[in-house]
Amino acid sequence: MALTDTVGAKSALDALRPYFIHHGKYTASMIRSQQIKFSTPEDIYYGCARSNQMVNHTKVCGELREKGVLYKAMDCATKGASSVACICNCRLTIEPALEDLNSEYGILMNQSLSGGDLLCSWTIASKGLMHTTDLGDKIADLEPPPIDAELFEEFAPAVLGEYWAISTKSFIEVVGEDRTREILTERQREFGGESAVGIISLFGLEEGTKVSPGEAMGFMSEVFQMMGDGGSADLPLVEKEISECPFSGSPEEVCYQYEAFLNGLLSKIEPDCELKYDRMMTKGDKTCHWAIRKCLETKVKERPGDPLIILALRLARGEISDEEFEKKKALLKGAGF
């Protein structure tokens, strides 16, 4: 969406296409590793439906016909989004994945929510029978497949990490690193703030009950399967070191976006604080490390005459260099401040 809004649908799709085709092949390798069958149109329906439910939270059903399957989706995370999102998530991912898994069969999109239809629908059949009228009479309704919790925990964060990296790499190719960071961090900060109510509700607490920054950040680490040392969970310093992360192989701009998202969330939970990364695996560090402290503006209000705060403000305004800041800070600390 952000790339489409910035450069238009055609340029966005041109940039995204090779990445999502590669993602389709990556998805095929993940399906193989789980030993999921793709031998018949019915198998393909269950495989695609399972993936769609896990990644896009889609409500799905199907019809087993004499010569194939009619696959339907009544809701989707990309509903209301640009058609580029739908093309990337469905056509450019599913078609190459199926080609790798079982080249005898094809999948053809007939209807699309993003195109204004009331549902999405696909034909799954032998490549010579790709229209709905070719499928013959209905034999049975196909229910949505059950989702294995362990598979979901393994699959969803990995795919999300891949999507995020793909979108960011494409953005960088089209508009450059600086513009990418500017646009996407702003959007993620807004999204973090908008997501706060929904995230807090997942804690199951009564309305008005406060969620601590440590609890909220711990929850987000679990969601994205970021593993590492616990660090401290209570203010004045909340921190965590991450040694395993699904985004570790992504561009560093992904970490800046995630930092912005967390700060958007934090602005609704503890608005006097801010989160900053000082180590990122995406920048070549062995681990990631972030810390939540009271933001500089809050410290100024609380300690307006503190020489260290005044010094920090001068650094923030660009009046002194990092080297000058460290020298002066050492002198002040030596003097007992």
Buried (B, 14 or more C-beta within 10 A) or exposed (E): BBBBEBBEBEBBBBBBBEBBBBBBBBBBEBBEEEEBEBEBBBBBBBBBBBBBBBBBEBBBBBBBBEBBBBBBBBEBEBBEBBBBBBBBBBBBBBBBBBBBBBEEBBBBBBBBBBEEEEBBBBBBBEEEBBEBEBBEEEEEEBEBBEEEEEBBEBBBBBBBBBBBBBBBBBBBBBBEEEEBBEBBBBBBBEBBBEBBEEBBEEEEEEEEEEBBBBBBBBBBBEEBBBEBEEBEBEBEEBBBBBEEBBBBEBBBBBBBBBBBBBBBBBBBBBEBBBBEBEBBBBEEEEBBBBBBBBBBEBBBEEEEEBBBBEBBBBBEEEEBEEEEBEEBBEEBEEEEE
